[in-house]
């Protein structure tokens, strides 16, 4: 008789709150086979960390088939640093890091703080009579898209295009996709690639102080990015960067509102903000699953992942492993011993992590400093996807 899967992604209760299911599965075995997904799942922090760091478990991209249906989607991923292993990954990360080293994060920091303050002020004004406002559309979605658009040098008039493109593309990472979802992802990738080719051509003609200009001009021992690599890098920065920041903001504020003692503690001591951001990322991870492929047989958690098989680190489960985190189900904004894996680990550690931290500190800092209170104004609505975990609506009442 077939056994039940260690994680039932068809169960709405698991999608709504996967952490009890993670706890139950982790108690059975650290690594388990999921027949429905056709891969191994790592539930513990130790095994997830190994999945992320062991070079025998790599990011091995295989084009979606049929190739003529997914031409632009495949192009975007085939040239992405996230889908490469050394030596190609080493070369591309070196070039991108050299462009980032031009001080972009610190250049943007004052602008990010000013924008976050303005967005929170506008929400508070709209909510001054007690009317609930949606934090997602009013602040959480606007801030990271605007920051990455400013980083890349996307004109203000074009910025509304970016989030719909990104939303459509990242839905391809979910399980149980529909043909309509796949068609929408390919259309978005095609339009995004065409737009960035035009933007790169313009920056070649008239360079600026933005990241696209620096990516166009970056050189290392005569090496340079190809146009496909440049386009893919820009798309990856938007897709990975803004999705994570939006979802940490929504998930994190909801967690604070559900733990008013921790919200009050953070208000009383704003110096806790950096550790609080790390704790919010740990407590409800914006990305729940990250796959690798075995390039040779690898023993992991008492099983053998055979060459060619896939294994996934369950980041949310790893971040709630009681072997590593004291009282992992408790939100603790002062938690200092916090080796969460929400940014990944190893050579694929998120290259945009410093910028994400600036955005998150600015956003939560504005919510604390520009308001006297933040309260739930209705029921939060969670998105129905498992891999990328976030909210669709978060109604709040803010008071200046």
Order of alpha helices (4+ residues) and beta strands (2+ residues): alpha-alpha-beta-beta-alpha-beta-alpha-alpha-alpha-beta-alpha-alpha-alpha-alpha-alpha-alpha-alpha-beta-beta-beta-beta-alpha-alpha-beta-beta-beta-beta
